[in-house]
Amino acid sequence: MWTIFSRDSSKDFPYEISESPSYGFNEKSLWKLNKGKKKNTAQEVSIFEFLINDDIPGGETRSALAKSAVKHLKTLKHPNILSFLESSEVKSIIYLSTEYVEPLQSFISSQNNLNTDIMKQYIAWGISNIIEGLKFLNFEAKLCHNKVNIWSVFVNKAGQWKLGELEYMNSVENSPPSYVSDLYRAPGHRQSPFSIDIWGLGVLIWEVFNGPLSNQSALKMSKKIPKEILTIYPKLIAVDPMNRPSYDIVISMLREQGYFGNDLEKTMTSLSQYHILDDFQRAAFLEKLPSLLETFPKNIALYNVLPSLLEMFNYVKEQKVIFRSMIKLSAMLDDHEFEEKIVPCIIKLFESNDRATRLLLLSTIELYASRLKADLLNTNIFPLLVSGLADANPTIRELTVRSMVYISSKLNYNNLNVELMRHFARLQMKDDQGSIRTNTTVCLGKIAQHLDPKIRSKILSSAFSRALKDPFQPSRMAGVSAFSATQQYYPLIEVSTRVLPALCQVTLDPEKGVRDIAFQTIKGFLGKLENVSEDERLKEKMEEEVTNTTSPAIPTWAGWAVTTVTSKFYSSKIPQKDEKSIELSKSNSNNINLNNSEQMYSNLPKENTVKNEYKEKQIDNINTIQNSINHKNSMEDSTSPNDWDDNSGWNVGDDWESIGDDTSNSVKDKSDFGWEDQEPILLDDPDEVAKKAEAELIKEEMRKKREERKQERIKQLESKRNNKQSLKLGGKRL
């Protein structure tokens, strides 16, 4: 029984003081502000501490004020009023825990320049926070704060300004307490329900730009106050309470002067009112948000915008649009917060069947891939990601290939050396887009160092040898460059029996660019063999490099290829419809010759404007096509044509080329086959790529819907026609 009365109430208070900063606020308030944390979760909080001492003059009044502040804070709930957590009275001390905040005076004094654009926007938003809080107190709660100044405003981690110091609060119907300090007592006797706090708002504005007030006469010195506020400021501090404007007039005038309505304030308003915006307003807001985030203070972006977006992500349909902003903000999170907040969103988006969503994920993968844990990546994300390699949309396949560069280092043995290689084999041999086949080769060269050393040389030599037989010229160039860039991964016996014979086949390539780099690469490999022949001690060192998991020093002769392979993927402005998609038979292609080109020319329009130069260009183009087709036929004749229908990829004992060859002949479109001079298919701005692709998908969906409506209309007409015929037949029978 005695233990009940002797229980220590401090044990019931779940918060503890962790630090006691020397805030200037502590000298101006009844309270002492400390930093604290929750005992079981380490959540950051603020703990206001009041020492009860009723024996000193005015001690009882001070205690009553402190208890009144706790009472009001506990009952008032508003975004712009300090958030109450818990309070406790321990012996002679009252503890009041709230959300983590910092006194506005301390925050403002730490800013070097209040005149920067970012700071101007931030202060304007802060002032609007306080106006909204005062409107709530005066008109909804029917309370007057009575002490609005720089010491009664606090800033939370999200950058919001919050009203505190509620010990002097009373009903709007009553006169202000007599114990309010003379410095912050509003002048005048005929006070309206809001005139006292309006005057306090004027004091707060003055103190933000000038520092704490020392006497009321200083309020007339307004040089440091922004000119946009000066039109309304004198009315705020008017001596006659009846001349002070209402909150609505203050907001209206500051908006007219351009002080309110900046990007930061609009963004914060849109976030807080997102649920009442229409679809057009939501789309416009979310599209603009990523570009605005760079101009916002970090604490606002991280603790205000991001939590709002995470909350919206769970219930709105614009998830893919929200993700652009979320992934941009995720760079500010530590690894634990990233895994807790962002990774579930990434997995959820990968599970979506929406192509526009997948395009967004792929175009931004470099921003988050490095932060994904290997276990999560291999188990949850890779199976969803790799499905894009079989997508019907070429852009999805293209970006999925590129994305493998960012995750390959974290893939396990099966996902990298078996599953991914199976898909790459199919793409390189079966894909109808030349750019995708080319970039599959380039990607393989980029991730070669991560492949298992025991099977790496077999995979690379098979893959690059197959690329040398591709009818698409950039693919052949990529194959030669990849051989050179990965020269350290081939045993000497494989160099002599597989690599060099494969490279020699392209020394007669119809494209001089391919021949040039082929000769350069062959000379490099021959030089390597020659060095070993001269000094056999080098053989052991070179063989060790083959099984090395790290990249050894690259010889000078291969440096150009490393730069080519590792710098960028093959670029194409539109999905290529290359020779693989034209499908000419061998019998027809073998009959193409110069006479055919003359016949083609004779079928051109016979007009005076057709010049001889045009005829010569046509003949040259036909000759080039003939050379390319003859080259492909010779390549096909040198290998056994097998159909590859099982999509099984290659095994360790298989050659890439033995998996299957495409026996189709093709005519090469030379209009867009540049290698070094083209712009990447993935533009500098990934968002633009995603937006364009999304627009194309939307157009396609709209076309399908129109077709469906058309078919439905036809069915309705047929149904009506049948009904009429039935009625006629029924009438005749009658």
Secondary structure, DSSP 8 states (H G I E B T S, - for coil): -HHHHT--GGGG--EEEEE----THHHHSSSEEEEEEETTT--EEEEEEEE--TTSTTHHHHHHHHHHHHHHHHH---TTB--EEEEEEETTEEEEEEE-EEEHHHHHHT-S-TTSHHHHHHHHHHHHHHHHHHHIIIIIS-EE----SGGGEEEETT--EEE--GGG-EETTS---TTS-GGG----SS--TTHHHHHHHHHHHHHHHH-S-S-GGGGG--TTS-HHHHTTHHHHT-SSGGGS--HHHHHHHHHHTTSSS-HHHHHHHHHHTGGGS-HHHHHHHHHHHHHHGGGS-HHHIIIIIHHHHHHHHTT-S-HHHHHHHHHHHGGGS-HHHIIIIIHHHHHHHHT---HHHHHHHHHTHHHHGGGS-HHHIIIIIHHHHHGGGG-SSHHHHHHHHHHHHHHGGG--HIIIIIIIHHHHHHHHHH-S-HHHHHHHHHHHHHSGGGS-HHHHHHHHHHHHHHHTT-SSHHHHHHHHHHHHHTGGGS-HHHIIIIIHHHHHGGGG-SSHHHHHHHHHHHHHHHHHHHHHHH-THHHHHHHHHHT-SS-----HHHHHHHHHHHH-----SS----GGGT-B-HHHHTT--HHHHHHHHHTS---TT--HHHHHHHHHHHHHHHHHHHHHHHHHHTS------S-----TTS-GGGS-----B----GGG--SSSS--SS-SSHHHHHHHHHHHHHHHHHHHHHHHHHHHHHHHHHHHHHHHHHHHHHHHH-
